[in-house]
Amino acid sequence: MSDEKGRTIISLEDLLAQADLLKRQIDELQKLQAELLDSLSAIKSAKDALEELKNPQKEMYLSGDKRNFLMLKTSQVSIDKVLVYLGLSYYAEVTPDVAVKILSERENELNASLQEVNKRLTESANAYAQIAEILNSIQAQQQKGG
């Protein structure tokens, strides 16, 4: 709806609904951001492990899980092939160098996705802040007048 000056008029209910929608969108984007950061961390760990394995040592410790609750003590590990995750439950048996290349490509894709999520998150947070400012202004006017 518009007034005679061409300004858009929005009901308080619509404004509250928009704020609620933005809040849910922000929550979902934050979850997605955390998942992307977790995946990037896992890829970095995988690449670091491959680098460690390129230089065989008498003894080394490998993490059995991503939080290091289990460490595996190994001796004289030499790797010719590794399994690298391709997505959709598919793995490929490749050389460590090819695995690093595949992981780096995935890392680049995830970084691009993270940038897009961060951009959308910033836009949503700014829109939410604007609506919150309007709602606070309305509340202050009601307290003064009523």
BAMARGU-810438 format. One record per residue (C-alpha): z, y, x; residue in one letter. Coordinates in nm, 2 decimals. Example, Ala and Ser with C-alpha at 12.3 -4.5 7.8 and 13.67 -1.06 7.14 Angstrom:
2
(node (0.78 -0.45 1.23) a)
(node (0.71 -0.11 1.37) s)
//
This chain:
146
(node (0.00 0.00 0.00) m)
(node (-0.07 0.36 0.12) s)
(node (0.06 0.70 0.02) d)
(node (-0.16 1.01 -0.03) e)
(node (-0.14 1.09 0.34) k)
(node (-0.30 0.76 0.44) g)
(node (0.02 0.61 0.58) r)
(node (0.09 0.24 0.52) t)
(node (0.40 0.17 0.31) i)
(node (0.58 -0.16 0.37) i)
(node (0.86 -0.29 0.16) s)
(node (1.20 -0.36 0.32) l)
(node (1.16 -0.73 0.22) e)
(node (0.82 -0.75 0.40) d)
(node (0.97 -0.58 0.71) l)
(node (1.25 -0.83 0.71) l)
(node (1.01 -1.12 0.67) a)
(node (0.80 -0.99 0.96) q)
(node (1.11 -0.96 1.18) a)
(node (1.20 -1.32 1.09) d)
(node (0.85 -1.44 1.17) l)
(node (0.85 -1.26 1.50) l)
(node (1.19 -1.40 1.59) k)
(node (1.07 -1.76 1.52) r)
(node (0.76 -1.69 1.72) q)
(node (0.97 -1.56 2.01) i)
(node (1.19 -1.87 2.01) d)
(node (0.88 -2.10 2.01) e)
(node (0.72 -1.90 2.30) l)
(node (1.05 -1.92 2.50) q)
(node (1.06 -2.30 2.45) k)
(node (0.69 -2.33 2.56) l)
(node (0.77 -2.10 2.86) q)
(node (1.06 -2.33 2.96) a)
(node (0.84 -2.64 2.93) e)
(node (0.57 -2.48 3.14) l)
(node (0.82 -2.38 3.41) l)
(node (0.96 -2.73 3.41) d)
(node (0.61 -2.88 3.45) s)
(node (0.54 -2.64 3.74) l)
(node (0.86 -2.74 3.91) s)
(node (0.78 -3.11 3.87) a)
(node (0.43 -3.05 4.02) i)
(node (0.58 -2.86 4.32) k)
(node (0.83 -3.15 4.37) s)
(node (0.54 -3.40 4.36) a)
(node (0.34 -3.20 4.61) k)
(node (0.64 -3.16 4.84) d)
(node (0.70 -3.54 4.83) a)
(node (0.34 -3.61 4.92) l)
(node (0.37 -3.37 5.22) e)
(node (0.69 -3.55 5.33) e)
(node (0.52 -3.88 5.31) l)
(node (0.23 -3.77 5.53) k)
(node (0.47 -3.76 5.82) n)
(node (0.63 -4.10 5.83) p)
(node (0.99 -4.11 5.95) q)
(node (1.22 -4.39 6.03) k)
(node (1.44 -4.31 5.73) e)
(node (1.39 -4.08 5.43) m)
(node (1.53 -4.03 5.09) y)
(node (1.32 -4.00 4.78) l)
(node (1.44 -3.88 4.44) s)
(node (1.45 -4.14 4.17) g)
(node (1.45 -3.88 3.90) d)
(node (1.39 -3.51 3.86) k)
(node (1.76 -3.41 3.87) r)
(node (1.83 -3.61 4.18) n)
(node (2.09 -3.83 4.01) f)
(node (1.94 -4.12 4.20) l)
(node (1.82 -4.11 4.56) m)
(node (1.62 -4.40 4.71) l)
(node (1.66 -4.46 5.08) k)
(node (1.34 -4.58 5.24) t)
(node (1.23 -4.68 5.58) s)
(node (0.88 -4.66 5.74) q)
(node (0.69 -4.57 5.43) v)
(node (0.32 -4.54 5.48) s)
(node (0.10 -4.45 5.18) i)
(node (-0.27 -4.50 5.14) d)
(node (-0.29 -4.46 4.77) k)
(node (-0.07 -4.30 4.50) v)
(node (-0.08 -4.28 4.12) l)
(node (-0.13 -3.93 3.99) v)
(node (-0.10 -3.84 3.62) y)
(node (-0.42 -3.71 3.46) l)
(node (-0.29 -3.65 3.11) g)
(node (-0.30 -3.84 2.78) l)
(node (-0.11 -4.13 2.94) s)
(node (-0.38 -4.19 3.21) y)
(node (-0.31 -4.22 3.58) y)
(node (-0.56 -4.25 3.87) a)
(node (-0.50 -4.43 4.20) e)
(node (-0.61 -4.19 4.47) v)
(node (-0.54 -4.09 4.83) t)
(node (-0.26 -3.85 4.88) p)
(node (-0.50 -3.57 4.96) d)
(node (-0.69 -3.61 4.64) v)
(node (-0.36 -3.63 4.45) a)
(node (-0.26 -3.29 4.60) v)
(node (-0.59 -3.15 4.49) k)
(node (-0.55 -3.28 4.14) i)
(node (-0.19 -3.15 4.12) l)
(node (-0.30 -2.81 4.25) s)
(node (-0.57 -2.79 3.98) e)
(node (-0.31 -2.88 3.72) r)
(node (-0.07 -2.62 3.87) e)
(node (-0.34 -2.35 3.84) n)
(node (-0.40 -2.44 3.47) e)
(node (-0.03 -2.43 3.40) l)
(node (0.01 -2.09 3.58) n)
(node (-0.27 -1.95 3.36) a)
(node (-0.11 -2.09 3.05) s)
(node (0.23 -1.94 3.16) l)
(node (0.07 -1.60 3.21) q)
(node (-0.08 -1.61 2.86) e)
(node (0.26 -1.72 2.71) v)
(node (0.44 -1.45 2.90) n)
(node (0.19 -1.19 2.76) k)
(node (0.23 -1.31 2.41) r)
(node (0.61 -1.32 2.45) l)
(node (0.61 -0.96 2.57) t)
(node (0.39 -0.85 2.28) e)
(node (0.61 -1.03 2.02) s)
(node (0.93 -0.90 2.18) a)
(node (0.80 -0.54 2.17) n)
(node (0.69 -0.58 1.81) a)
(node (1.03 -0.73 1.72) y)
(node (1.21 -0.44 1.90) a)
(node (1.01 -0.18 1.70) q)
(node (1.09 -0.35 1.37) i)
(node (1.46 -0.38 1.47) a)
(node (1.46 0.00 1.55) e)
(node (1.31 0.08 1.21) i)
(node (1.57 -0.15 1.04) l)
(node (1.85 0.01 1.23) n)
(node (1.72 0.35 1.13) s)
(node (1.71 0.25 0.76) i)
(node (2.06 0.11 0.78) q)
(node (2.19 0.43 0.94) a)
(node (2.03 0.64 0.67) q)
(node (2.18 0.42 0.40) q)
(node (2.53 0.45 0.55) q)
(node (2.50 0.83 0.57) k)
(node (2.36 0.86 0.22) g)
(node (2.55 0.59 0.04) g)
//
